[in-house]
Amino acid sequence: MNFTWRSPSNIALVKYWGKHGNQLPNNSSISFTLSQAFSETTVMHESKNENGKIDLEFYFEGVKNENFQKRIEKFLGAIVPHFPFLTSSFLKIESSNSFPHSTGIASSASAMSALALGLCSIEKQLLGTLANNDDFLKKASIISRLGSGSACRSVYPHLAIWGENKGVALSSNEFAIPFLEADEIFKTFHDSILIVSSDEKTVSSTAGHELMHTNIFADIRYQQANQNTIKIMDAMRAGDLATFGLIAEEEALTLHALMMTSNPSYVLLQPNSLKLIELIRTYRNDTKQPVYFTIDAGPNIHLLYPHEIESDVQNLIKSELSKYCENAKVIEDKVGLGATQIV
């Protein structure tokens, strides 16, 4: 069997920061599913005599990668209860990304979701299960989460919600669900990623999540995130761009405030990150155009805006913003249709 899936990264609007148990979030989150930033992963499967061991060959960008292979072997071993056939399997996995490493795009989200989708395709073919598309995507989301928390949101189009929230029907810590009620304007949103630095982060996201266990602001942060999830969903239902944007920016800055108040504290924003934030807000105030930012766990700025003002924003990027980017680098992306099966 041979299955190829293309799965995108996503950018959180309400941030997931802090977890417990087996990759379970301490608060709900909501994200845009991206389009151009994706991983394409082929999973080739052969049955063999069961020996309790998974035989694996892993290639990234056409080259054997021992570090990635070890991570994938550990992941596959952990999900055997979900896929018992793995203990009698030889797998050859080939993966590649459409975007460079360390550019503010979550490669683990796209990579682990693409792999999870391939494994679900194998189960469907072998066992005849997961014939219902909703069941298929739900299981793919669960498996994605076990590999990388935010990956569970990448399997759905446009917008996805992850994490239990009393105000969100069917929400769960185990898997993401699609958010289908947003106004059409949010399905046309662009994400121009302003690359302040492509250097590796000084503190990994894994370490950042761990530091939330001792952060004195953790509990109130989780309350804030759950409230902001409801508020931003209401804004998107109503097509309220101003409320949407202000919540997205509040969430981005709160994320970095949590880093600064961790013990030990750390700062991932750089001087040019702050300069770009200042310029974006000045432009919005002067023009009244709905241009907003969000930031992941790094220095790079995600510029969010609807398709209708693309030309104006591109002029802003070229004339004002790109000079504060590393080598004037900007990666253009937009809200997308979720994961797709290629083969």
LUMTIDO-943173 format. One record per residue: residue number from 1; chain; x, y, z of N, C-alpha, C in turn. Coordinates in steps of 0.2 Angstrom, whole numbers, plus 5000, padded with zeros to 4 digits. Example, Ala and Ser with C-alpha at 12.3 -4.5 7.8 and 13.67 -1.06 7.14 Angstrom:
<recs>
- 1|A|5066|4972|5039|5062|4978|5039|5066|4984|5039
- 2|A|5064|4989|5035|5068|4995|5036|5064|5000|5039
</recs>
This chain:
<recs>
- 1|A|5004|4994|5000|5000|5000|5000|5004|5006|5000
- 2|A|5002|5011|4997|5006|5017|4996|5001|5023|4996
- 3|A|5001|5028|5001|4997|5033|5002|5001|5040|5003
- 4|A|4999|5045|4999|5002|5051|5000|4997|5057|5002
- 5|A|4998|5060|5007|4994|5065|5010|4998|5072|5010
- 6|A|4995|5077|5008|4997|5084|5009|4993|5087|5014
- 7|A|4997|5089|5020|4993|5093|5025|4997|5099|5027
- 8|A|4993|5104|5028|4995|5111|5029|4997|5112|5037
- 9|A|5001|5117|5038|5002|5120|5044|4996|5124|5046
- 10|A|4996|5127|5052|4991|5131|5054|4994|5137|5059
- 11|A|4990|5142|5059|4992|5148|5064|4987|5149|5069
- 12|A|4988|5149|5075|4983|5149|5080|4982|5157|5081
- 13|A|4975|5158|5082|4973|5165|5084|4972|5165|5091
- 14|A|4969|5160|5094|4969|5160|5102|4974|5154|5103
- 15|A|4979|5156|5107|4985|5152|5108|4984|5146|5113
- 16|A|4987|5140|5111|4988|5134|5115|4995|5135|5118
- 17|A|4995|5136|5125|5001|5136|5128|5001|5134|5135
- 18|A|5003|5128|5136|5002|5124|5143|4998|5118|5142
- 19|A|5001|5112|5144|4998|5106|5143|4998|5101|5148
- 20|A|4995|5096|5148|4995|5091|5154|4994|5084|5150
- 21|A|4995|5079|5154|4994|5072|5152|4997|5070|5146
- 22|A|4994|5067|5141|4997|5065|5135|4995|5070|5129
- 23|A|4998|5075|5129|4997|5080|5124|4990|5083|5124
- 24|A|4988|5085|5130|4981|5088|5131|4982|5095|5133
- 25|A|4978|5099|5130|4979|5107|5131|4976|5109|5138
- 26|A|4979|5114|5141|4976|5117|5147|4971|5122|5145
- 27|A|4970|5124|5139|4965|5129|5137|4963|5127|5129
- 28|A|4957|5130|5127|4955|5129|5121|4959|5134|5116
- 29|A|4959|5132|5110|4962|5137|5105|4959|5136|5098
- 30|A|4960|5141|5094|4957|5141|5087|4962|5144|5082
- 31|A|4962|5141|5076|4967|5142|5072|4965|5143|5064
- 32|A|4968|5147|5060|4967|5147|5053|4971|5141|5050
- 33|A|4968|5137|5046|4972|5132|5042|4975|5136|5036
- 34|A|4982|5135|5035|4985|5138|5030|4985|5134|5023
- 35|A|4987|5137|5018|4987|5134|5011|4993|5132|5008
- 36|A|4998|5137|5008|5004|5136|5004|5010|5132|5008
- 37|A|5009|5133|5015|5014|5130|5019|5012|5123|5021
- 38|A|5014|5117|5018|5012|5111|5019|5018|5106|5019
- 39|A|5016|5100|5022|5020|5094|5022|5017|5089|5017
- 40|A|5021|5086|5013|5018|5080|5009|5022|5074|5011
- 41|A|5018|5069|5013|5021|5063|5016|5018|5057|5013
- 42|A|5022|5053|5010|5020|5046|5007|5022|5041|5012
- 43|A|5017|5037|5014|5018|5031|5018|5017|5025|5014
- 44|A|5022|5021|5014|5022|5014|5010|5022|5009|5015
- 45|A|5017|5004|5015|5016|4999|5020|5016|4992|5017
- 46|A|5020|4988|5020|5020|4980|5018|5019|4976|5025
- 47|A|5015|4971|5024|5013|4967|5030|5019|4962|5030
- 48|A|5021|4960|5037|5026|4955|5038|5024|4951|5044
- 49|A|5028|4946|5045|5027|4942|5051|5027|4946|5057
- 50|A|5022|4945|5062|5022|4949|5068|5028|4947|5072
- 51|A|5032|4952|5074|5037|4951|5079|5037|4956|5085
- 52|A|5032|4960|5085|5032|4965|5090|5036|4971|5089
- 53|A|5039|4972|5083|5043|4977|5081|5041|4980|5075
- 54|A|5042|4987|5075|5040|4991|5069|5046|4992|5065
- 55|A|5046|4990|5058|5052|4991|5054|5051|4997|5050
- 56|A|5056|5002|5050|5054|5008|5047|5060|5011|5044
- 57|A|5059|5014|5038|5064|5018|5034|5061|5025|5034
- 58|A|5065|5030|5035|5062|5037|5035|5067|5041|5031
- 59|A|5064|5045|5026|5067|5050|5022|5064|5057|5023
- 60|A|5068|5062|5024|5066|5069|5023|5069|5072|5018
- 61|A|5065|5075|5013|5068|5079|5007|5073|5074|5004
- 62|A|5071|5068|5003|5075|5063|4999|5081|5060|5003
- 63|A|5082|5062|5009|5088|5059|5012|5086|5056|5019
- 64|A|5090|5050|5020|5088|5047|5027|5090|5052|5032
- 65|A|5086|5052|5037|5087|5057|5043|5086|5053|5049
- 66|A|5092|5052|5053|5092|5048|5059|5088|5051|5064
- 67|A|5089|5058|5065|5086|5061|5071|5078|5061|5070
- 68|A|5076|5062|5064|5069|5062|5063|5066|5055|5063
- 69|A|5070|5050|5061|5068|5043|5061|5067|5041|5068
- 70|A|5071|5043|5073|5071|5041|5080|5064|5044|5083
- 71|A|5063|5050|5081|5057|5053|5084|5051|5049|5081
- 72|A|5051|5047|5075|5045|5044|5072|5044|5037|5074
- 73|A|5050|5034|5076|5050|5027|5079|5046|5027|5086
- 74|A|5048|5032|5089|5045|5033|5096|5038|5034|5096
- 75|A|5036|5039|5091|5029|5040|5090|5025|5034|5088
- 76|A|5028|5030|5083|5024|5024|5081|5023|5019|5086
- 77|A|5028|5019|5090|5028|5014|5096|5022|5016|5101
- 78|A|5022|5023|5102|5017|5025|5106|5009|5024|5104
- 79|A|5008|5024|5097|5002|5023|5095|5000|5016|5092
- 80|A|5004|5011|5094|5002|5004|5093|4995|5003|5095
- 81|A|4993|5005|5101|4986|5003|5104|4981|5006|5099
- 82|A|4982|5011|5095|4977|5014|5090|4978|5010|5083
- 83|A|4984|5008|5082|4985|5004|5076|4989|4998|5077
- 84|A|4985|4993|5079|4989|4986|5081|4992|4983|5075
- 85|A|4990|4985|5069|4994|4982|5063|5001|4984|5063
- 86|A|5003|4989|5066|5010|4992|5066|5015|4987|5068
- 87|A|5013|4982|5072|5018|4977|5075|5020|4972|5070
- 88|A|5016|4972|5064|5017|4967|5059|5018|4971|5052
- 89|A|5022|4977|5053|5022|4981|5047|5029|4983|5046
- 90|A|5031|4984|5039|5037|4988|5037|5034|4994|5034
- 91|A|5037|5000|5036|5034|5006|5034|5040|5010|5031
- 92|A|5039|5013|5025|5044|5017|5022|5041|5024|5021
- 93|A|5043|5029|5025|5040|5036|5025|5045|5041|5022
- 94|A|5042|5044|5017|5046|5050|5014|5042|5056|5015
- 95|A|5045|5061|5017|5042|5067|5019|5046|5073|5016
- 96|A|5042|5079|5014|5045|5085|5012|5041|5091|5014
- 97|A|5044|5097|5015|5040|5103|5016|5040|5108|5011
- 98|A|5035|5111|5010|5035|5117|5005|5038|5123|5007
- 99|A|5040|5123|5013|5043|5129|5016|5049|5128|5020
- 100|A|5054|5133|5021|5060|5132|5024|5059|5131|5032
- 101|A|5064|5128|5035|5064|5127|5042|5065|5134|5046
- 102|A|5062|5135|5052|5064|5140|5056|5061|5147|5053
- 103|A|5055|5147|5050|5052|5153|5047|5046|5155|5050
- 104|A|5044|5153|5057|5038|5155|5060|5032|5150|5058
- 105|A|5033|5145|5054|5028|5140|5052|5029|5134|5056
- 106|A|5024|5131|5058|5024|5125|5063|5025|5119|5058
- 107|A|5031|5117|5057|5032|5111|5053|5030|5105|5056
- 108|A|5030|5104|5063|5028|5098|5066|5020|5097|5065
- 109|A|5016|5103|5065|5009|5102|5064|5008|5099|5057
- 110|A|5011|5102|5052|5010|5099|5045|5012|5092|5044
- 111|A|5018|5091|5047|5022|5084|5046|5018|5079|5050
- 112|A|5016|5080|5056|5013|5075|5060|5006|5073|5058
- 113|A|5002|5079|5055|4996|5077|5053|4996|5074|5046
- 114|A|5001|5075|5042|5001|5071|5036|5003|5064|5037
- 115|A|5007|5063|5042|5009|5056|5043|5002|5052|5046
- 116|A|4999|5056|5051|4993|5053|5054|4988|5051|5049
- 117|A|4987|5055|5044|4982|5054|5039|4984|5048|5034
- 118|A|4990|5047|5033|4993|5041|5029|4991|5035|5033
- 119|A|4993|5035|5040|4991|5029|5044|4984|5027|5044
- 120|A|4980|5032|5044|4973|5031|5044|4970|5028|5038
- 121|A|4974|5030|5032|4972|5027|5026|4974|5020|5025
- 122|A|4980|5018|5029|4982|5011|5029|4976|5007|5033
- 123|A|4974|5010|5039|4969|5006|5043|4963|5005|5038
- 124|A|4961|5010|5035|4955|5010|5031|4955|5004|5026
- 125|A|4961|5004|5022|4962|4999|5017|4963|4992|5020
- 126|A|4966|4991|5026|4968|4985|5029|4961|4982|5032
- 127|A|4958|4986|5036|4953|4984|5040|4946|4986|5038
- 128|A|4945|4990|5033|4938|4992|5031|4935|4997|5036
- 129|A|4939|5000|5041|4936|5004|5045|4937|5011|5043
- 130|A|4934|5016|5047|4935|5024|5045|4932|5025|5038
- 131|A|4927|5022|5036|4924|5023|5030|4920|5030|5030
- 132|A|4918|5032|5036|4914|5038|5036|4920|5044|5037
- 133|A|4919|5049|5033|4924|5054|5032|4925|5058|5039
- 134|A|4920|5059|5043|4920|5062|5049|4924|5058|5054
- 135|A|4923|5051|5054|4927|5047|5058|4934|5047|5056
- 136|A|4935|5047|5050|4942|5047|5047|4946|5053|5050
- 137|A|4943|5059|5049|4946|5065|5051|4947|5065|5059
- 138|A|4942|5063|5062|4942|5063|5070|4948|5059|5072
- 139|A|4949|5053|5069|4955|5049|5071|4961|5052|5069
- 140|A|4962|5054|5063|4968|5058|5061|4970|5063|5065
- 141|A|4965|5067|5068|4966|5072|5072|4969|5070|5079
- 142|A|4966|5065|5082|4968|5062|5088|4975|5059|5087
- 143|A|4977|5056|5082|4984|5053|5081|4989|5059|5080
- 144|A|4986|5064|5076|4991|5070|5075|4993|5073|5081
- 145|A|4988|5074|5086|4989|5077|5092|4994|5073|5096
- 146|A|4994|5067|5096|4999|5063|5100|5006|5064|5097
- 147|A|5007|5066|5091|5013|5068|5088|5015|5075|5089
- 148|A|5011|5080|5089|5012|5087|5090|5005|5090|5091
- 149|A|5004|5093|5097|4998|5095|5099|4994|5099|5094
- 150|A|4997|5104|5092|4993|5109|5087|4992|5105|5080
- 151|A|4995|5100|5079|4994|5096|5072|4987|5094|5072
- 152|A|4983|5093|5077|4977|5090|5077|4972|5095|5073
- 153|A|4974|5102|5073|4970|5107|5070|4971|5107|5062
- 154|A|4976|5104|5060|4978|5105|5053|4974|5101|5048
- 155|A|4970|5096|5050|4967|5091|5046|4960|5094|5043
- 156|A|4958|5100|5046|4952|5103|5044|4953|5109|5040
- 157|A|4948|5111|5036|4948|5117|5032|4947|5123|5036
- 158|A|4950|5129|5033|4948|5136|5035|4950|5137|5043
- 159|A|4946|5134|5047|4947|5136|5054|4945|5129|5059
- 160|A|4949|5128|5064|4948|5123|5068|4949|5125|5076
- 161|A|4945|5121|5080|4945|5122|5087|4947|5116|5091
- 162|A|4952|5117|5095|4954|5112|5099|4954|5113|5107
- 163|A|4952|5109|5111|4952|5110|5118|4945|5111|5121
- 164|A|4944|5107|5126|4937|5108|5130|4935|5115|5132
- 165|A|4929|5117|5130|4927|5124|5131|4919|5123|5132
- 166|A|4917|5125|5138|4909|5124|5139|4905|5128|5134
- 167|A|4908|5133|5131|4904|5137|5126|4904|5134|5119
- 168|A|4908|5129|5118|4909|5126|5111|4906|5119|5111
- 169|A|4901|5118|5108|4898|5111|5107|4903|5106|5104
- 170|A|4903|5100|5107|4907|5095|5104|4915|5096|5105
- 171|A|4917|5101|5108|4924|5103|5109|4927|5097|5113
- 172|A|4934|5096|5112|4937|5090|5116|4944|5092|5116
- 173|A|4947|5089|5122|4955|5089|5122|4958|5084|5118
- 174|A|4954|5079|5116|4957|5073|5112|4958|5075|5105
- 175|A|4954|5079|5102|4954|5080|5095|4951|5087|5093
- 176|A|4953|5090|5087|4950|5096|5085|4944|5095|5082
- 177|A|4940|5100|5081|4934|5100|5077|4934|5106|5072
- 178|A|4931|5106|5066|4930|5111|5062|4926|5117|5064
- 179|A|4927|5123|5063|4923|5129|5064|4920|5131|5058
- 180|A|4914|5129|5057|4910|5130|5050|4906|5137|5050
- 181|A|4906|5140|5055|4901|5146|5055|4904|5153|5054
- 182|A|4910|5153|5053|4913|5160|5052|4910|5163|5045
- 183|A|4910|5169|5045|4908|5173|5039|4913|5172|5034
- 184|A|4911|5172|5028|4915|5170|5022|4921|5174|5021
- 185|A|4921|5180|5024|4927|5185|5023|4933|5181|5026
- 186|A|4932|5178|5032|4938|5175|5035|4941|5169|5031
- 187|A|4937|5166|5026|4940|5161|5022|4944|5163|5017
- 188|A|4944|5170|5016|4949|5173|5011|4955|5176|5014
- 189|A|4956|5175|5020|4961|5179|5024|4968|5177|5021
- 190|A|4972|5182|5021|4979|5181|5019|4984|5181|5026
- 191|A|4989|5177|5025|4994|5177|5031|5001|5178|5027
- 192|A|5003|5185|5028|5010|5186|5025|5015|5186|5031
- 193|A|5019|5181|5031|5024|5180|5036|5030|5184|5036
- 194|A|5031|5189|5040|5037|5193|5040|5042|5190|5044
- 195|A|5048|5188|5040|5053|5184|5043|5058|5189|5047
- 196|A|5058|5190|5053|5062|5194|5057|5069|5190|5058
- 197|A|5068|5184|5059|5074|5179|5060|5073|5172|5058
- 198|A|5077|5169|5055|5077|5162|5053|5081|5157|5058
- 199|A|5084|5160|5063|5088|5157|5068|5084|5152|5072
- 200|A|5087|5147|5074|5083|5142|5079|5081|5146|5085
- 201|A|5075|5144|5088|5073|5148|5094|5078|5146|5100
- 202|A|5079|5151|5104|5083|5149|5110|5080|5145|5115
- 203|A|5073|5145|5115|5069|5140|5120|5064|5137|5115
- 204|A|5064|5130|5116|5059|5127|5111|5052|5128|5114
- 205|A|5047|5126|5110|5040|5126|5112|5039|5121|5117
- 206|A|5042|5115|5117|5041|5110|5122|5043|5112|5129
- 207|A|5049|5116|5129|5051|5119|5135|5047|5124|5138
- 208|A|5044|5128|5133|5039|5133|5135|5033|5131|5138
- 209|A|5030|5125|5135|5024|5122|5138|5026|5120|5145
- 210|A|5032|5117|5146|5033|5115|5153|5034|5120|5158
- 211|A|5036|5126|5156|5037|5132|5161|5030|5134|5163
- 212|A|5025|5133|5159|5018|5135|5161|5016|5132|5168
- 213|A|5019|5126|5170|5017|5123|5176|5019|5127|5182
- 214|A|5024|5131|5182|5026|5135|5187|5025|5143|5186
- 215|A|5021|5145|5181|5020|5152|5179|5014|5154|5184
- 216|A|5016|5160|5187|5011|5162|5192|5004|5165|5189
- 217|A|5005|5166|5182|4999|5169|5179|4995|5163|5175
- 218|A|4997|5157|5176|4994|5151|5172|4987|5151|5172
- 219|A|4984|5150|5178|4977|5149|5179|4973|5155|5176
- 220|A|4975|5161|5177|4971|5166|5174|4972|5166|5166
- 221|A|4977|5164|5164|4978|5164|5157|4974|5159|5154
- 222|A|4973|5153|5157|4969|5148|5154|4961|5150|5154
- 223|A|4959|5154|5159|4953|5157|5159|4952|5162|5153
- 224|A|4957|5166|5152|4957|5171|5147|4956|5168|5140
- 225|A|4960|5163|5139|4960|5159|5132|4953|5156|5131
- 226|A|4950|5153|5136|4944|5150|5135|4939|5156|5133
- 227|A|4939|5161|5137|4934|5167|5135|4936|5170|5128
- 228|A|4942|5170|5127|4944|5173|5120|4942|5169|5114
- 229|A|4942|5162|5115|4939|5158|5110|4932|5159|5109
- 230|A|4928|5160|5114|4921|5162|5113|4920|5168|5109
- 231|A|4924|5173|5112|4923|5180|5109|4925|5180|5102
- 232|A|4931|5177|5100|4933|5177|5093|4928|5173|5088
- 233|A|4925|5168|5091|4921|5164|5087|4914|5168|5085
- 234|A|4912|5172|5091|4906|5177|5090|4908|5182|5084
- 235|A|4914|5185|5085|4916|5190|5080|4916|5187|5073
- 236|A|4919|5181|5072|4919|5178|5066|4913|5177|5063
- 237|A|4908|5174|5067|4901|5173|5065|4898|5180|5062
- 238|A|4899|5185|5065|4896|5192|5064|4900|5195|5058
- 239|A|4906|5193|5056|4910|5197|5051|4913|5203|5054
- 240|A|4914|5203|5061|4917|5208|5065|4924|5208|5065
- 241|A|4927|5212|5060|4934|5211|5059|4938|5215|5064
- 242|A|4936|5220|5067|4939|5224|5072|4940|5220|5078
- 243|A|4934|5217|5081|4935|5213|5087|4939|5207|5086
- 244|A|4939|5204|5080|4943|5198|5078|4950|5200|5079
- 245|A|4952|5205|5075|4959|5207|5075|4962|5209|5082
- 246|A|4958|5213|5086|4960|5215|5093|4961|5209|5097
- 247|A|4957|5204|5097|4958|5198|5101|4964|5194|5098
- 248|A|4965|5193|5092|4971|5190|5089|4977|5193|5091
- 249|A|4978|5200|5091|4984|5203|5094|4985|5203|5101
- 250|A|4979|5203|5105|4980|5202|5112|4983|5195|5114
- 251|A|4980|5190|5110|4983|5183|5111|4990|5183|5110
- 252|A|4992|5186|5104|4999|5185|5102|5004|5188|5108
- 253|A|5002|5194|5110|5006|5198|5115|5006|5194|5122
- 254|A|5000|5191|5123|4999|5187|5130|5004|5181|5129
- 255|A|5004|5178|5124|5009|5172|5123|5016|5174|5125
- 256|A|5018|5180|5122|5025|5182|5124|5026|5185|5131
- 257|A|5021|5188|5133|5021|5190|5140|5022|5184|5145
- 258|A|5019|5178|5143|5019|5172|5147|5027|5170|5147
- 259|A|5030|5170|5141|5037|5168|5141|5041|5173|5146
- 260|A|5040|5179|5145|5044|5184|5149|5042|5183|5157
- 261|A|5037|5180|5159|5035|5179|5166|5036|5172|5168
- 262|A|5039|5168|5164|5041|5161|5166|5047|5161|5170
- 263|A|5048|5156|5174|5054|5155|5178|5058|5149|5176
- 264|A|5064|5150|5172|5067|5156|5170|5063|5160|5165
- 265|A|5064|5166|5165|5060|5170|5159|5065|5170|5153
- 266|A|5061|5171|5147|5065|5172|5141|5061|5176|5136
- 267|A|5065|5179|5131|5062|5184|5127|5063|5181|5120
- 268|A|5058|5180|5116|5059|5178|5109|5058|5183|5104
- 269|A|5054|5189|5106|5054|5194|5101|5060|5198|5100
- 270|A|5061|5201|5095|5067|5205|5093|5065|5212|5092
- 271|A|5070|5217|5092|5069|5224|5091|5065|5225|5084
- 272|A|5066|5221|5079|5062|5222|5073|5055|5219|5073
- 273|A|5054|5214|5078|5047|5212|5079|5043|5218|5082
- 274|A|5046|5221|5086|5042|5227|5089|5041|5233|5085
- 275|A|5046|5234|5080|5046|5239|5075|5040|5237|5070
- 276|A|5040|5231|5068|5034|5229|5064|5027|5230|5067
- 277|A|5027|5228|5073|5020|5229|5077|5018|5236|5077
- 278|A|5023|5241|5078|5022|5248|5078|5020|5250|5071
- 279|A|5023|5248|5066|5021|5250|5059|5014|5248|5057
- 280|A|5013|5242|5059|5006|5239|5057|5001|5243|5061
- 281|A|5001|5244|5067|4996|5248|5071|4996|5255|5068
- 282|A|5001|5258|5067|5001|5265|5064|4997|5265|5057
- 283|A|4999|5260|5053|4995|5259|5046|4988|5258|5047
- 284|A|4986|5254|5052|4979|5253|5053|4975|5259|5056
- 285|A|4978|5262|5060|4975|5269|5063|4975|5274|5058
- 286|A|4980|5274|5053|4980|5280|5048|4975|5278|5042
- 287|A|4974|5272|5041|4970|5270|5035|4963|5267|5036
- 288|A|4963|5265|5043|4956|5261|5045|4955|5255|5041
- 289|A|4961|5252|5038|4960|5246|5035|4961|5240|5040
- 290|A|4958|5234|5039|4958|5229|5044|4964|5224|5043
- 291|A|4970|5227|5045|4976|5224|5045|4978|5222|5052
- 292|A|4980|5216|5054|4981|5214|5061|4987|5209|5060
- 293|A|4990|5208|5066|4995|5203|5067|4994|5198|5072
- 294|A|4997|5192|5071|4998|5187|5076|5005|5185|5076
- 295|A|5007|5182|5082|5014|5179|5082|5014|5172|5085
- 296|A|5018|5168|5083|5019|5161|5086|5025|5162|5091
- 297|A|5027|5156|5093|5033|5156|5098|5039|5157|5095
- 298|A|5040|5163|5093|5046|5166|5089|5046|5173|5088
- 299|A|5051|5176|5084|5051|5183|5083|5047|5185|5076
- 300|A|5045|5180|5072|5042|5182|5066|5034|5184|5066
- 301|A|5032|5189|5062|5026|5192|5063|5021|5189|5057
- 302|A|5015|5187|5059|5010|5185|5054|5006|5190|5053
- 303|A|5006|5193|5047|5001|5199|5045|4995|5196|5042
- 304|A|4989|5197|5045|4983|5195|5044|4978|5200|5041
- 305|A|4975|5198|5035|4971|5203|5032|4966|5200|5026
- 306|A|4960|5203|5025|4956|5200|5020|4958|5201|5013
- 307|A|4956|5197|5008|4958|5197|5001|4957|5204|4998
- 308|A|4952|5207|5000|4950|5213|4997|4955|5219|4997
- 309|A|4959|5218|5002|4964|5224|5002|4971|5221|5001
- 310|A|4972|5216|4998|4978|5212|4996|4983|5217|4993
- 311|A|4981|5221|4988|4985|5225|4984|4988|5231|4989
- 312|A|4984|5234|4993|4986|5239|4997|4991|5236|5002
- 313|A|4990|5231|5005|4994|5228|5010|5001|5226|5007
- 314|A|5001|5223|5001|5007|5221|4998|5011|5227|4996
- 315|A|5008|5233|4995|5012|5239|4994|5015|5241|5001
- 316|A|5011|5240|5006|5014|5242|5013|5020|5238|5014
- 317|A|5019|5231|5013|5025|5227|5014|5031|5229|5010
- 318|A|5030|5230|5004|5036|5232|5000|5039|5239|5002
- 319|A|5035|5243|5004|5038|5250|5005|5040|5251|5012
- 320|A|5037|5248|5017|5038|5249|5024|5041|5243|5028
- 321|A|5038|5237|5027|5039|5232|5032|5045|5227|5030
- 322|A|5046|5226|5024|5051|5221|5022|5058|5223|5024
- 323|A|5059|5230|5025|5066|5232|5027|5067|5230|5034
- 324|A|5062|5228|5038|5064|5225|5044|5064|5218|5045
- 325|A|5063|5215|5039|5064|5207|5039|5071|5205|5037
- 326|A|5073|5199|5039|5079|5196|5037|5080|5195|5030
- 327|A|5084|5199|5027|5085|5199|5019|5079|5200|5016
- 328|A|5075|5205|5019|5068|5207|5016|5063|5201|5014
- 329|A|5064|5196|5018|5060|5189|5017|5053|5189|5020
- 330|A|5049|5188|5015|5042|5187|5017|5039|5181|5014
- 331|A|5035|5177|5018|5032|5171|5015|5025|5172|5014
- 332|A|5022|5171|5008|5015|5173|5007|5011|5166|5008
- 333|A|5006|5167|5012|5001|5161|5013|4994|5164|5014
- 334|A|4989|5159|5014|4982|5161|5015|4978|5156|5018
- 335|A|4972|5157|5020|4968|5152|5023|4966|5147|5018
- 336|A|4967|5140|5020|4966|5135|5015|4961|5130|5016
- 337|A|4961|5124|5012|4955|5120|5012|4957|5113|5016
- 338|A|4962|5113|5020|4964|5108|5024|4968|5102|5020
- 339|A|4968|5097|5023|4972|5091|5021|4969|5088|5014
- 340|A|4973|5086|5010|4971|5082|5004|4975|5076|5002
- 341|A|4972|5071|5000|4975|5065|4998|4977|5066|4991
- 342|A|4984|5064|4990|4987|5065|4983|4986|5058|4979
- 343|A|4988|5053|4983|4988|5046|4980|4985|5042|4985
</recs>
